[in-house]
Every structure is written in structure tokens, then in C-alpha cells.
Amino acid sequence: MPPALTLITPFLWLAASWFILRRAKFSMERHLYPLFWACLLFLAVDLADSLRRFLAASTNPALFTLSSPFSAPWYIQEILLLVACILLIKWVAYYLHKQFHAQIFFILTTTSLVIFLVVTISFTGLLIRNIQQERFSQLNADTKLLRYAIDRQSAELEAVAKLAASTTELIAATFNRNRPLLLSLLKSQATSHSLASATVADTGFTIIAQAENPDSQGTPILADLFRARLKSGQSVVSPIVVPTGGSQLLFLQAAAPITSSASVSGYIVLRLPLDYAFLKSIASATGLSLSLFTNRQIITSTITDTTGQPTTSVRLPTTSIPWSGELDFSGLGYLTHIEELPDIDNNPIAHLAASVPNTSILETANRSLQVSYFLVAILLVSSLIPTHLISKFISSQMH
């Protein structure tokens, strides 16, 4: 609708309401009162629609949600429109029903209208459902892309651990238990590869030196699933979950044996965080909205709340994984697909999620729906002439 017409439409409804009320009151035509209330409701619908358009331009996510289709204000607006249409149709039917020709005309017109509405609503539902299924299929591919990025990062981290374990300086420092040199080498590894932790442990899996905690020594490290493989001389990499202060963090952990004179003198253990920075690097390159969960609680996400911080107020559904459906991220609805992230023993320890705003369905379907409704409106108006002629012919046969 042109902006100028949008501005004057409320005044047109207000003027129509005033003239109808004036005629109903002073001309004693009480049958006009339903038409007056219908015009007032159309005025309310028009004002509500203008308010929703205004809120849709807001950068505040909460206000934008209020303006989106299928929100509470949208339902209220549609209910008001329905009541106004019922009042108008009731008044028109009551006012003209005494003529047989008009009765036939209304029957045929109403039948055509119902058929067009059923077809249009069915088409709309099928179109939205088809787009939703396409979205979920795409999100499924997006989670696999995230899994591929984690697998690639795992391979790179394992290669870094194996390369570090084969360097002459690290082998000699480990064999001689030279902690100052080990700390220097480990800090260099942590800095150059953006690691959260770099550690060297002895053959009993107790810490010799640790880059992020230089005073740490003699503390046990590594779970059994790592130890068994390292003892057999293999390098190993796996995602792990580390409890921290009531929350949980997700890491990629790689370990490799440090061999001196054909015997193992220790192990190097590297950890890379799977955090917001990791997800953001993938999201920036792909445009995806990604999240990581453990124990069905969110660790981090590229979806932000109203303050611009990564959202934390979301929980996974208590259903089996993989799962596709709608999740609420800080008050905003997102279509989401979730996959499991297993450890090296293929036990799920975390979940990967890819999401898109649920309003994207309507944005995609908007053009098709506009064309469909426009064609339906043309067909309905075009059907009035043949309907009038048919009803007139039937009426003439009755005389």
C-alpha cells in the first residue's frame, strides 16, 4: 500500500464510522449500528497493522518479536478483522436477504468464497510446511558442516601434538625433566596455536610441566580412554567436557607419546577450546547460526540476546537426538537441528546445533503468498459478474 494511502486510511474509516452513526442516530435507522461497529473494528485493525509495521523496523529483538506473524498482537489483529468481517457480512445479508435474486447471489458468492479460501489456506499451509522441511534439511547439512570443522580441527591439533612430541628440544627436556625449558616450549606452543592448555606428563600420567599453570606438578592427568591408547604408542584426539565453576566447557584434547631412544619418556597433552571464538570463526565464513550444548544445557552460541552477548537462556528438549524443531533463544524462536558430538569411544558427550529464525519461513514464502492472494482476489471479483447473471437467470425462472 502506498505510504500516503496508509496515512489517510484511518481517517477514512473514522469518517465512515461517524457518518454511519449520524445516520443511524438521527434517521432512526437502527439496522446501521452493526455497520458502524464493523467500521470501528476495521479502524482498530488498520491502526494495529500500522503499529506492527512500526515495531518491525525496531532493532530491539523483543519489539521485533511482537511485530512478527503469529505473535500475540498478530492474533489479536486477526480476531478483530474476523469479527469486523462477520458483522459486515451479517449486516449485508440481513439488509438484502428479502430479495430472492439477492439470496441466490449470496449463496453462490459465499460458496465461491469458501472454495477459494479453502484452496488458498491449504496452499499456504502446504507451502509453509514444504519450506520448513527444506529449512530442516539445510540445517541438517549445516550441523554436518560444523561436525566437519570440528573433525578437521581435531586432525590439525593431533598433528600439532605429534610434531611437538617429535622435536629434539622437547624430547631432551622431557627425558631430563628440565621444567624451565619445558615451560618455555609449552608456552610457545600455547601461544602459537591459541591453545587453552599445553602439558607434558610422565609415563605415570602425572604432570611434569603445564604452560597455563607453571606451579602444577605431580597432578594426575588424562582419562582412561586416552591412557590405554597412549600406552600402546598411539596418538589420540577427542572432544572432552571439563566442569568449571558450576558450568561446563568443551575442549578438543590431543595427546602424543614423547619417545626417547625407542622408549616413551612422557606424553604431551594439548587442549583447544570449542568456544564462542571457534563458532564465530565458522559462522563468519558460512553465515550460519551455531550452538554447542552439553547435558542439554548451552555452552555457547553465535545467537545473541538483547544485550549483544551470546545467549544462555535455552535448554534442549528431552527427546532423542538427532532432533529438528523450534527452540526459544532468549525469547526468539529459531528452527533448529541438533546432532550428537561423540568422543573417541563414540559416546555422545555434547550436541551441535544449527539454527535459523522461524520468521525466515514467512520471509521466503512472502512473495509466493502475495501473488497467490492477489490472484485469488482477482478471481473472486471476476466471479461476481457470472454469479450475478446466474442468480438473475434462476430468479427469472421462478416468476
Legacy VTK file of the C-alpha trace (Angstrom):
# vtk DataFile Version 3.0
C-alpha trace
ASCII
DATASET POLYDATA
POINTS 399 float
0.000 0.000 0.000
1.387 3.473 -0.896
2.587 5.436 2.186
0.174 8.312 1.514
-2.803 5.928 1.417
-1.587 4.271 4.623
-1.702 7.640 6.367
-5.221 8.596 5.262
-6.870 5.157 5.655
-7.569 5.552 9.419
-9.227 8.924 8.745
-11.391 7.330 6.029
-12.570 4.608 8.432
-13.196 7.239 11.130
-15.205 9.411 8.723
-17.252 6.423 7.536
-17.970 5.427 11.155
-19.095 8.966 12.019
-21.436 9.321 9.013
-22.977 5.875 9.613
-23.504 6.627 13.327
-25.026 10.006 12.486
-27.477 8.459 10.018
-28.344 5.602 12.383
-28.994 8.007 15.264
-30.791 10.895 13.594
-32.578 8.988 10.821
-33.706 6.252 13.232
-32.106 3.550 11.045
-31.070 1.192 13.816
-30.090 -1.504 11.330
-26.957 0.575 10.588
-25.441 0.072 14.054
-23.699 -3.256 13.154
-22.169 -1.497 10.161
-20.933 1.267 12.481
-19.244 -1.245 14.813
-17.731 -3.050 11.810
-16.170 0.220 10.598
-14.757 0.903 14.076
-13.212 -2.575 14.157
-11.708 -2.046 10.704
-10.242 1.198 12.053
-8.721 -0.702 15.015
-7.274 -3.325 12.661
-5.747 -0.621 10.478
-4.153 1.118 13.476
-2.873 -2.216 14.838
-1.329 -3.029 11.462
0.395 0.372 11.349
1.752 -0.216 14.856
3.107 -3.655 13.869
4.843 -2.153 10.829
6.418 0.475 13.077
7.644 -2.155 15.564
9.011 -4.316 12.717
11.514 -1.552 11.938
12.852 -1.625 15.513
16.324 -3.012 16.273
15.075 -4.294 19.643
14.544 -8.092 19.336
11.667 -8.043 21.853
9.761 -5.374 19.886
10.548 -7.116 16.605
9.115 -10.363 18.027
5.878 -8.550 18.934
5.538 -7.414 15.327
6.199 -10.823 13.766
3.436 -13.020 12.308
1.771 -15.492 14.698
2.685 -13.362 17.736
0.012 -12.364 20.294
-0.632 -8.899 18.704
-0.939 -10.591 15.294
-3.590 -12.987 16.618
-5.498 -10.094 18.237
-5.438 -8.169 14.970
-6.709 -11.171 13.012
-9.504 -11.799 15.551
-10.620 -8.156 15.280
-10.594 -8.444 11.493
-12.653 -11.642 11.653
-15.258 -10.049 13.947
-15.453 -6.981 11.683
-15.975 -9.167 8.612
-18.680 -11.193 10.381
-20.535 -8.014 11.383
-20.285 -6.635 7.852
-21.409 -9.880 6.208
-24.253 -10.238 8.706
-25.460 -6.696 8.019
-25.250 -7.114 4.237
-27.060 -10.472 4.375
-29.802 -9.098 6.662
-30.302 -5.972 4.574
-30.605 -7.711 1.232
-31.890 -11.195 2.055
-35.531 -10.339 1.349
-34.930 -10.413 -2.411
-34.829 -13.909 -3.900
-32.331 -12.786 -6.521
-30.051 -11.462 -3.728
-30.407 -14.729 -1.772
-29.231 -16.796 -4.756
-26.436 -14.326 -5.399
-25.211 -14.595 -1.780
-25.391 -18.385 -1.784
-23.314 -18.657 -4.959
-20.857 -15.937 -3.880
-20.410 -17.474 -0.420
-19.816 -20.907 -1.951
-17.170 -19.488 -4.288
-15.574 -17.587 -1.419
-15.406 -20.692 0.780
-13.872 -22.740 -2.040
-11.264 -20.067 -2.750
-10.445 -19.694 0.955
-10.072 -23.440 1.493
-7.801 -23.757 -1.545
-5.742 -20.696 -0.575
-5.340 -21.707 3.077
-4.433 -25.264 2.075
-1.890 -23.968 -0.416
-0.434 -21.622 2.203
-0.132 -24.440 4.744
1.499 -26.791 2.228
3.883 -24.074 1.043
4.982 -23.160 4.575
5.349 -26.824 5.524
7.429 -27.511 2.412
9.694 -24.527 3.122
10.030 -25.670 6.754
11.105 -29.153 5.643
13.643 -27.602 3.259
14.952 -25.474 6.127
15.391 -28.533 8.362
17.192 -30.383 5.551
19.533 -27.423 5.137
20.081 -27.207 8.911
20.934 -30.903 8.932
23.631 -30.184 6.347
24.794 -27.187 8.414
25.320 -29.310 11.544
27.340 -31.757 9.452
29.431 -28.811 8.268
30.073 -27.888 11.910
30.977 -31.517 12.666
33.371 -31.490 9.701
35.008 -28.293 11.014
35.495 -29.924 14.434
36.913 -33.081 12.846
39.314 -31.019 10.762
40.365 -29.052 13.846
40.878 -32.352 15.684
43.157 -33.646 12.937
45.164 -30.401 12.982
45.503 -30.499 16.787
46.660 -34.129 16.706
49.230 -33.234 14.041
50.491 -30.363 16.208
50.820 -32.708 19.221
52.709 -35.346 17.183
55.003 -32.724 15.677
55.736 -31.188 19.088
56.401 -34.630 20.578
58.995 -35.327 17.873
61.075 -32.156 18.377
64.567 -32.706 19.742
64.302 -29.970 22.388
61.061 -31.333 23.868
62.341 -34.918 23.851
65.554 -33.933 25.671
63.759 -31.660 28.160
61.256 -34.399 28.973
63.935 -37.083 29.353
65.998 -34.800 31.630
62.942 -33.398 33.440
64.059 -29.861 32.584
60.937 -27.993 33.791
62.073 -24.417 32.915
62.765 -25.439 29.316
59.546 -27.465 29.144
57.508 -24.483 30.384
59.132 -22.260 27.760
58.418 -24.745 24.969
54.838 -25.357 26.118
54.058 -21.629 26.407
55.360 -21.178 22.884
53.052 -23.961 21.661
50.056 -22.499 23.519
50.634 -19.025 22.111
51.297 -20.039 18.513
48.263 -22.360 18.287
45.784 -20.485 20.569
45.615 -23.398 22.995
43.818 -23.393 26.321
46.332 -25.818 27.790
49.696 -27.381 26.948
51.056 -30.036 29.298
53.819 -32.604 29.481
53.177 -35.674 31.683
55.420 -38.525 32.708
54.798 -42.189 31.923
52.624 -42.425 35.037
50.348 -39.714 33.613
51.237 -37.099 36.239
52.058 -33.523 35.245
55.721 -32.528 34.808
55.061 -29.045 33.390
51.984 -27.098 32.349
52.033 -23.831 30.386
48.925 -22.208 31.898
49.801 -23.283 35.461
53.588 -23.301 35.981
53.278 -24.398 39.622
51.309 -27.519 38.733
53.349 -30.696 39.166
52.553 -34.274 40.105
48.812 -33.965 39.444
47.197 -36.894 37.573
46.021 -36.115 34.066
44.090 -37.836 31.264
41.134 -40.176 31.404
41.358 -43.923 30.839
40.235 -43.693 27.209
43.379 -41.631 26.483
45.775 -43.650 28.647
45.020 -47.020 27.028
45.781 -45.714 23.539
48.878 -43.768 24.602
50.336 -46.834 26.318
50.063 -48.698 23.031
52.153 -45.973 21.387
49.292 -44.243 19.534
48.499 -40.563 19.439
44.905 -39.727 20.313
42.465 -36.814 19.963
38.914 -36.450 21.241
36.425 -33.824 22.405
36.129 -33.674 26.203
33.884 -31.883 28.685
35.533 -30.143 31.655
33.391 -28.987 34.642
34.303 -25.435 35.679
32.645 -23.498 38.492
29.158 -24.930 38.131
29.264 -24.827 34.328
30.902 -26.988 31.702
33.403 -26.243 28.949
34.053 -28.186 25.769
37.584 -28.830 24.501
39.412 -30.781 21.848
42.199 -32.688 23.579
45.106 -34.280 21.729
47.916 -36.320 23.246
51.012 -37.972 21.771
53.824 -40.065 23.271
57.269 -38.467 23.586
59.779 -41.131 22.557
63.449 -41.127 23.519
65.767 -43.935 22.349
62.819 -46.108 21.290
61.221 -45.805 24.729
58.447 -43.499 25.915
59.671 -40.861 28.369
56.415 -38.911 28.632
53.379 -37.522 26.871
52.395 -34.120 25.513
48.758 -33.088 26.010
47.206 -30.137 24.176
43.735 -28.634 24.621
41.912 -26.350 22.214
38.691 -24.658 23.405
35.479 -25.122 21.430
34.102 -21.755 22.482
32.392 -18.672 21.083
35.502 -17.636 19.134
35.632 -21.059 17.449
31.936 -20.940 16.462
32.199 -17.309 15.383
35.071 -18.098 13.012
32.873 -20.702 11.294
29.752 -18.511 11.357
31.656 -15.574 9.817
32.766 -17.753 6.913
29.440 -19.539 6.356
26.753 -17.203 7.743
25.359 -19.949 9.981
23.862 -19.596 13.470
25.579 -22.273 15.553
25.414 -23.525 19.152
27.121 -26.090 21.377
25.408 -27.956 24.232
26.422 -30.400 26.959
23.963 -32.198 29.227
21.220 -30.375 27.263
22.499 -27.010 28.542
24.020 -24.444 26.219
27.777 -23.844 26.342
27.992 -21.094 23.766
26.208 -19.820 20.677
26.611 -17.302 17.882
22.984 -16.278 18.564
22.998 -13.199 20.791
20.496 -11.836 23.307
19.176 -8.269 23.557
22.478 -7.078 25.079
24.520 -8.465 22.204
26.007 -11.266 24.311
25.880 -14.964 23.355
22.540 -16.312 24.521
22.494 -18.603 27.565
18.756 -18.979 28.220
17.897 -22.087 26.244
17.612 -25.776 27.034
17.392 -28.714 24.695
14.178 -30.763 24.525
14.179 -34.070 26.392
13.791 -36.070 23.201
16.075 -38.340 21.240
18.881 -36.846 19.169
19.091 -36.107 16.175
16.203 -33.680 16.576
14.599 -30.980 14.445
12.120 -28.434 15.738
11.731 -24.955 17.192
13.805 -23.691 20.123
13.446 -20.456 22.047
16.716 -18.487 22.196
16.311 -15.564 24.626
12.673 -15.069 23.640
13.189 -15.510 19.895
12.006 -18.601 18.037
14.542 -20.462 15.899
14.166 -23.516 13.695
16.938 -25.807 14.919
18.535 -29.116 14.008
20.654 -30.906 16.622
23.228 -33.664 16.200
25.394 -35.545 18.693
29.121 -34.970 19.134
30.746 -38.269 20.260
34.099 -38.815 21.935
36.767 -41.214 20.679
34.794 -44.195 22.069
31.725 -42.988 20.131
29.869 -41.992 23.306
27.889 -38.737 22.885
29.289 -36.048 25.191
27.900 -32.896 23.556
25.445 -31.656 20.951
25.856 -29.472 17.876
23.043 -27.193 16.706
22.407 -25.068 13.621
19.523 -22.584 13.650
17.643 -20.004 11.591
14.931 -17.565 12.783
11.475 -19.069 12.307
10.396 -15.824 10.611
12.659 -16.772 7.707
9.947 -19.197 6.548
7.456 -16.395 6.058
10.118 -14.170 4.514
10.786 -16.875 1.928
7.097 -17.598 1.326
6.079 -13.936 1.361
6.386 -13.315 -2.374
4.574 -16.515 -3.352
1.780 -15.827 -0.865
1.361 -12.249 -2.094
0.984 -13.423 -5.691
-1.419 -16.194 -4.624
-3.658 -13.887 -2.596
-3.626 -11.281 -5.356
-4.761 -13.868 -7.907
-7.448 -15.138 -5.508
-8.735 -11.590 -5.045
-8.914 -11.106 -8.847
-10.730 -14.418 -9.285
-13.228 -13.564 -6.536
-14.014 -10.174 -8.053
-14.217 -11.705 -11.529
-16.670 -14.331 -10.279
-19.183 -11.660 -9.190
-20.387 -10.961 -12.738
-21.152 -14.582 -13.745
-22.608 -15.178 -10.272
-24.916 -12.185 -10.707
-26.030 -13.380 -14.144
-26.649 -16.952 -12.920
-28.622 -15.782 -9.881
-30.632 -13.400 -12.075
-31.441 -16.229 -14.512
-32.534 -18.559 -11.675
-34.687 -15.811 -10.192
-36.368 -15.141 -13.538
-37.283 -18.828 -13.858
-39.233 -18.601 -10.590
-41.652 -15.965 -11.934
LINES 1 400
399 0 1 2 3 4 5 6 7 8 9 10 11 12 13 14 15 16 17 18 19 20 21 22 23 24 25 26 27 28 29 30 31 32 33 34 35 36 37 38 39 40 41 42 43 44 45 46 47 48 49 50 51 52 53 54 55 56 57 58 59 60 61 62 63 64 65 66 67 68 69 70 71 72 73 74 75 76 77 78 79 80 81 82 83 84 85 86 87 88 89 90 91 92 93 94 95 96 97 98 99 100 101 102 103 104 105 106 107 108 109 110 111 112 113 114 115 116 117 118 119 120 121 122 123 124 125 126 127 128 129 130 131 132 133 134 135 136 137 138 139 140 141 142 143 144 145 146 147 148 149 150 151 152 153 154 155 156 157 158 159 160 161 162 163 164 165 166 167 168 169 170 171 172 173 174 175 176 177 178 179 180 181 182 183 184 185 186 187 188 189 190 191 192 193 194 195 196 197 198 199 200 201 202 203 204 205 206 207 208 209 210 211 212 213 214 215 216 217 218 219 220 221 222 223 224 225 226 227 228 229 230 231 232 233 234 235 236 237 238 239 240 241 242 243 244 245 246 247 248 249 250 251 252 253 254 255 256 257 258 259 260 261 262 263 264 265 266 267 268 269 270 271 272 273 274 275 276 277 278 279 280 281 282 283 284 285 286 287 288 289 290 291 292 293 294 295 296 297 298 299 300 301 302 303 304 305 306 307 308 309 310 311 312 313 314 315 316 317 318 319 320 321 322 323 324 325 326 327 328 329 330 331 332 333 334 335 336 337 338 339 340 341 342 343 344 345 346 347 348 349 350 351 352 353 354 355 356 357 358 359 360 361 362 363 364 365 366 367 368 369 370 371 372 373 374 375 376 377 378 379 380 381 382 383 384 385 386 387 388 389 390 391 392 393 394 395 396 397 398
